[in-house]
């Protein structure tokens, strides 16, 4: 386990940046715990996660807005989830940009859905930067201040490795069920 922490401390900031481009929940939590342990700098970790997360959504928005044919080709299998993102945008308005960073599974779809519309880029940029900052602060500080608790969970999983697949299956199954139900075609009678 000490080798894992050593590698994370060595390559942690690069990994945090790359992982935060597409989401970053696990990376910012790991960086917060590593900061709690004194292996990483908390303010630098939060800053890197903030910049990468905002940049990732800008890239998704740009690709959807200016490279529609390429994006739609890759999203062919996710049409229902994209339709859900459009419905969420219409229902919640600009609030969805602020909320989407905290909802695993739609984080990458919302900027794409917004990029496919005529939504104003400046407004998107302001809300995206604001939500990326709030996201990085909440998860960075939250994981730092609960670092002891999270380390005890990691230690329990290290001692009983059979727990990890169960947790992953339960979490993955719950996410899959949510997305399946949310994107299910509703039949009107």
C-alpha positions in Angstrom: 0.0 0.0 0.0 2.9 2.3 0.7 4.2 1.8 -2.9 0.7 2.9 -4.2 0.9 6.1 -2.1 4.5 6.7 -3.3 3.5 6.4 -6.9 0.5 8.6 -6.4 2.6 11.3 -4.8 5.1 11.1 -7.7 2.6 11.1 -10.6 -0.4 12.4 -8.7 -0.7 15.9 -10.1 -0.4 14.6 -13.7 -3.0 11.9 -13.0 -5.3 14.4 -11.2 -5.2 16.7 -14.2 -5.8 14.0 -16.8 -8.6 12.3 -14.8 -10.3 15.6 -14.0 -10.6 16.4 -17.6 -13.4 13.9 -17.8 -14.8 13.9 -14.4 -12.3 13.5 -11.6 -14.4 12.3 -8.6 -12.0 9.6 -7.6 -8.9 11.7 -8.4 -9.8 14.7 -6.4 -10.8 12.5 -3.5 -7.5 10.6 -3.7 -5.7 14.0 -3.9 -7.5 15.2 -0.8 -6.6 12.1 1.1 -3.0 12.3 -0.1 -2.9 15.9 1.1 -4.3 14.8 4.5 -1.3 12.4 4.6 1.1 15.1 3.7 2.1 13.6 0.3 0.4 16.3 -1.9 -0.4 19.9 -1.5 -4.1 20.5 -1.0 -4.3 24.0 -2.6 -2.4 22.8 -5.7 -4.5 19.7 -6.0 -7.7 21.7 -5.9 -6.4 24.2 -8.4 -5.3 21.5 -10.8 -8.6 19.7 -10.5 -10.5 23.0 -11.0 -8.6 23.9 -14.2 -8.7 20.5 -15.7 -12.5 20.0 -14.9 -13.4 23.3 -16.4 -11.1 22.7 -19.4 -12.6 19.3 -20.0 -16.1 20.7 -20.2 -14.9 23.5 -22.5 -13.4 20.8 -24.8 -16.7 18.8 -24.9 -18.7 21.9 -25.6 -16.4 23.0 -28.4 -16.3 19.5 -30.0 -20.1 19.3 -29.9 -20.5 22.8 -31.3 -17.9 22.7 -34.0 -17.4 19.0 -34.7 -21.0 17.8 -34.6 -20.6 15.0 -37.2 -17.7 13.5 -35.4 -19.3 13.8 -32.0 -22.7 12.4 -33.2 -20.9 9.4 -34.7 -19.4 8.5 -31.3 -22.6 9.2 -29.4 -24.8 7.0 -31.6 -25.2 4.4 -28.8 -26.0 7.1 -26.3 -28.8 8.9 -28.0 -31.3 8.3 -25.1 -28.8 9.6 -22.5 -28.2 12.6 -24.7 -32.0 13.1 -25.0 -32.2 12.9 -21.2 -29.6 15.6 -21.0 -31.6 17.9 -23.3 -34.7 17.3 -21.3 -32.8 18.1 -18.1 -31.6 21.3 -19.7 -35.1 22.4 -20.7 -36.5 21.4 -17.3 -33.7 23.0 -15.1 -32.3 25.7 -17.4 -28.9 27.0 -16.5 -28.9 25.3 -13.1 -28.1 22.0 -14.8 -24.6 23.4 -15.7 -24.0 24.0 -11.9 -25.5 20.7 -10.9 -24.0 18.4 -13.5 -20.5 18.3 -12.0 -22.0 16.5 -9.0 -24.1 13.8 -10.8 -22.0 10.9 -11.9 -23.0 9.7 -15.3 -24.3 12.9 -16.8 -21.2 15.0 -16.3 -19.9 14.5 -19.8 -23.3 14.5 -21.5 -24.5 18.0 -20.4 -21.6 20.0 -22.0 -22.2 18.0 -25.2 -25.9 18.6 -25.1 -25.4 22.3 -24.5 -22.8 22.4 -27.3 -25.3 21.0 -29.7 -27.8 23.8 -29.0 -27.5 27.5 -29.5 -26.7 28.2 -25.9 -24.5 31.2 -25.4 -20.9 30.3 -24.9 -20.1 33.2 -22.5 -22.9 32.2 -20.2 -21.8 28.5 -20.4 -18.2 29.6 -19.7 -19.1 31.6 -16.6 -21.4 28.9 -15.1 -18.9 26.2 -16.0 -16.0 28.0 -14.3 -18.2 28.7 -11.2 -19.4 25.1 -11.0 -15.9 23.6 -11.5 -14.6 25.8 -8.7 -17.4 24.8 -6.3 -16.9 21.1 -7.3 -13.1 21.2 -6.7 -13.5 22.9 -3.3 -16.2 20.7 -2.1 -14.6 17.4 -3.0 -11.0 18.5 -2.3 -11.7 20.0 1.1 -14.3 17.3 1.9 -11.9 14.5 1.2 -9.1 16.3 3.1 -11.1 16.7 6.2 -12.5 13.2 6.1 -9.1 11.8 5.1 -8.8 9.7 8.3 -12.1 8.0 7.8 -11.4 7.4 4.1 -8.0 5.9 5.0 -9.6 3.5 7.5 -12.0 2.4 4.7 -9.1 1.8 2.3 -7.3 -0.1 5.1 -10.4 -2.3 5.7 -10.6 -3.1 1.9 -6.8 -3.9 1.9 -7.3 -6.4 4.8 -10.5 -7.8 3.2 -10.1 -7.4 -0.6 -13.3 -9.3 -1.3 -15.2 -6.2 -0.2 -14.0 -4.1 -3.1 -15.8 -6.0 -5.9 -19.0 -6.0 -3.9 -18.9 -2.2 -3.5 -18.1 -1.7 -7.2 -20.9 -4.1 -8.3 -23.4 -2.4 -6.0 -22.3 1.1 -7.1 -22.1 0.3 -10.8 -25.5 -1.6 -10.7 -27.2 1.4 -9.0 -25.8 3.8 -11.5 -26.8 1.5 -14.4 -30.3 1.1 -13.0 -30.7 4.9 -12.6 -29.5 5.6 -16.1 -31.6 2.8 -17.6 -34.7 4.1 -15.8 -34.0 7.8 -16.6 -33.5 7.1 -20.3 -36.3 4.5 -20.7 -38.8 5.3 -23.4 -42.1 6.2 -21.8 -45.1 4.6 -23.5 -48.2 6.8 -23.5 -51.6 5.0 -23.2 
